[in-house]
């Protein structure tokens, strides 16, 4: 006489695994930092040095295609820098302009055209060809942006602003030298050069 064995269920309760997966997903979403889109993406030269740039008290000069773009960290420093630039060039920026400027990405236009860039939607700014910040001897607005950002940082944070140059690997030397000359005219002899990380050769 054949005896039938009772079959056991092979299904597994996945509830606990789903809970863990959603907890991990929530953790990564809450701790992730959104990358700010770059108005002018550059292909930085490679190096093996690993030194992280500071998260605050930093201004970055991005150089590419013969143009220079400016960015400074910190909403309060950005607003104060804009106020100082407005005073120097006789321009008035509203509170709404200042708040938009505080959170926008780097820019590369003469200060007289900055309001048009501020008024654009973030997605539209990427599609506009910005001519770069003037840096010649007759209209050296880049030097004024650097100078006023340094003043704003000392006023608000009582700390000297650090500077970084992020240049495209194919950028010609005279443009980079011009930017360095502007910094040295303000007695800034220490600044960072932003590079991409390259694997060490074996």
ZIZI-V858814 format. One record per residue. RES is the residue in three letters. SS is DSSP state (@ for helix, = for strand, . for the rest). OMEGA is omega as a letter, one per 40 degrees, with the letter a starting at -180 (none if undefined). NEAR is the number of other C-alpha atoms within 8 Angstrom. Layout:
BEGIN
((RES,SS,OMEGA,NEAR) (RES,SS,OMEGA,NEAR))
END
This chain:
BEGIN
((UNK,.,a,2) (UNK,.,i,3) (UNK,.,i,4) (UNK,.,i,4) (UNK,.,i,4) (UNK,.,a,4) (UNK,.,i,4) (UNK,.,i,4) (UNK,.,a,4) (UNK,.,a,4) (UNK,.,i,4) (UNK,.,i,4) (UNK,.,a,5) (UNK,.,a,6) (UNK,@,a,6) (UNK,@,a,7) (UNK,@,i,7) (UNK,@,i,8) (UNK,@,a,8) (UNK,@,a,8) (UNK,@,i,8) (UNK,@,i,8) (UNK,@,i,8) (UNK,@,i,8) (UNK,@,i,8) (UNK,@,i,8) (UNK,@,a,8) (UNK,@,i,8) (UNK,@,a,7) (UNK,@,a,6) (UNK,@,a,6) (UNK,.,i,6) (UNK,.,a,4) (UNK,.,i,4) (UNK,.,i,4) (UNK,.,a,5) (UNK,.,a,5) (UNK,.,i,8) (UNK,.,i,9) (UNK,.,i,7) (UNK,.,i,5) (UNK,.,i,11) (UNK,.,a,8) (UNK,=,i,11) (UNK,.,a,9) (UNK,=,i,8) (UNK,=,i,8) (UNK,.,a,8) (UNK,.,i,5) (UNK,.,i,5) (UNK,.,a,4) (UNK,.,i,4) (UNK,.,i,4) (UNK,.,a,6) (UNK,.,i,6) (UNK,.,a,6) (UNK,.,a,13) (UNK,=,i,12) (UNK,=,a,14) (UNK,=,i,11) (UNK,=,a,12) (UNK,=,a,12) (UNK,=,i,16) (UNK,=,a,11) (UNK,.,i,5) (UNK,.,a,8) (UNK,=,i,10) (UNK,=,i,11) (UNK,=,a,14) (UNK,=,i,14) (UNK,=,i,10) (UNK,=,a,12) (UNK,.,i,11) (UNK,.,a,9) (UNK,@,a,8) (UNK,@,i,8) (UNK,@,i,13) (UNK,@,a,13) (UNK,@,a,12) (UNK,@,i,10) (UNK,@,i,13) (UNK,@,i,10) (UNK,@,a,9) (UNK,@,i,9) (UNK,@,i,13) (UNK,@,i,11) (UNK,@,a,9) (UNK,@,a,7) (UNK,@,i,7) (UNK,.,a,6) (UNK,.,a,9) (UNK,.,i,6) (UNK,.,a,11) (UNK,.,i,6) (UNK,@,i,6) (UNK,@,i,7) (UNK,@,a,11) (UNK,@,a,11) (UNK,@,i,9) (UNK,@,a,9) (UNK,@,a,10) (UNK,@,a,11) (UNK,@,a,7) (UNK,.,a,8) (UNK,.,i,9) (UNK,.,a,10) (UNK,=,a,10) (UNK,.,i,12) (UNK,.,i,12) (UNK,.,a,10) (UNK,@,i,10) (UNK,@,i,6) (UNK,@,a,8) (UNK,@,a,9) (UNK,@,i,10) (UNK,@,i,7) (UNK,@,a,8) (UNK,@,a,11) (UNK,@,a,7) (UNK,.,i,8) (UNK,.,a,7) (UNK,@,a,7) (UNK,@,a,6) (UNK,@,a,8) (UNK,@,a,10) (UNK,.,a,9) (UNK,.,a,6) (UNK,.,i,6) (UNK,.,i,5) (UNK,.,a,7) (UNK,.,a,7) (UNK,.,a,11) (UNK,.,i,14) (UNK,.,a,10) (UNK,.,i,9) (UNK,.,a,6) (UNK,.,a,5) (UNK,.,a,4) (UNK,.,a,7) (UNK,.,a,10) (UNK,@,i,11) (UNK,@,i,11) (UNK,@,i,10) (UNK,@,i,9) (UNK,@,a,11) (UNK,@,a,9) (UNK,@,a,9) (UNK,@,i,11) (UNK,@,i,15) (UNK,@,i,10) (UNK,@,a,9) (UNK,@,a,11) (UNK,@,i,14) (UNK,@,i,11) (UNK,@,a,7) (UNK,@,a,8) (UNK,@,a,6) (UNK,.,a,7) (UNK,.,i,7) (UNK,.,i,8) (UNK,.,i,11) (UNK,=,a,8) (UNK,=,i,11) (UNK,=,i,12) (UNK,=,i,12) (UNK,=,a,13) (UNK,=,i,15) (UNK,=,a,11) (UNK,.,a,8) (UNK,.,a,5) (UNK,.,a,12) (UNK,.,a,7) (UNK,@,a,6) (UNK,@,a,6) (UNK,@,i,10) (UNK,@,i,11) (UNK,@,i,8) (UNK,@,i,8) (UNK,@,i,8) (UNK,@,i,8) (UNK,@,i,8) (UNK,@,i,10) (UNK,@,a,11) (UNK,@,i,9) (UNK,@,i,7) (UNK,.,i,7) (UNK,.,i,6) (UNK,.,a,8) (UNK,.,i,6) (UNK,.,i,5) (UNK,.,a,9) (UNK,=,i,7) (UNK,=,a,8) (UNK,.,i,9) (UNK,.,i,9) (UNK,=,a,8) (UNK,=,i,9) (UNK,.,i,7) (UNK,.,i,5) (UNK,.,i,5) (UNK,.,a,3) (UNK,.,none,2))
END
